[in-house]
């Protein structure tokens, strides 16, 4: 039996060494250690031995079983490691290679400027609202004291979609929409898209953006308007910015003013952008007309307020030294990526 034990151990070790897969090892386990395996057979033969040699042989067969079992486990581990190393080698990545850039979009410069204006005014207590781009004549004109003979009401000057409906020509209708619904005191800003049948040139586009602002309460004065816009422009363009007010006419304000600020390019010294005046015209403003309050059912003797409206493209052009409004809308990524 000794010789058989030795020969089984030798052949088991040789077979295990040759096994190249986990499946082959499993077969060997069954061949040697399985219920009908060669080592199990030996254990069964123990019963045929005499009492003296049985424990000795028993120990030897158990030692053989343990040796074969450990050899199989060791070989299995070695195979798994080889397989793992091969897999790692196959999947090796060069972490020093530069990564592939994902294309990320960014906000359009007009959106950024609009958000900046909204943020400054919001910080001053104005609440942002949005309103319809498609307006009726009542909100866009009549309630704003723009009579039927006014040139803006001509179909040559506005985009009408039906007899009564048009793309809003300014954001001022939001004064009406808010004052119809809410009671003063209120401080509101309304940014949004506007449209006019203007011929395209470096300063005009048929679709553009405006931002309306208005404050209504009791005893609001022109000084409040001036102080508010001065603070606004200082926060937007810098502390050294001054403003200039000159009389202007808009049917929905009285008195009305055109507001200019110190030219941001030359800081007031005079340059091409400001036509050597040192001032840049930036917005229209004024005290809300009594007829506007009457149109929305408020008593103009009790409430007063100011309103202002600016072109967002214009502010963006001044702020970033952009000389042609068409650049905003041509989708030229080289241009847009700069901001
Ligand atoms: C108005 O639209 C008034 N609603 C502003 C206002 C509000 C006055 C409240 C008083 C009180 P105006 O037509 O000037 O005003 O337009 C305001 C700004 O819109 C202009 O200064 C300009 O920056 C811009 N704008 C007007 N038309 C165009 C256009 N076709 N393309 C680009 N910007 C334009």
Boltz pocket constraint, residues with backbone or C-beta under 6 A from the ligand:
constraints:
  - pocket:
      binder: B
      contacts: [[A, 169], [A, 170], [A, 171], [A, 172], [A, 196], [A, 198], [A, 203], [A, 204], [A, 205], [A, 206], [A, 207], [A, 208], [A, 209], [A, 210], [A, 212], [A, 213], [A, 250], [A, 253], [A, 257], [A, 281], [A, 282], [A, 283], [A, 284], [A, 285], [A, 286], [A, 307], [A, 308], [A, 309], [A, 310], [A, 311], [A, 312], [A, 313], [A, 314], [A, 325]]
      max_distance: 6.0
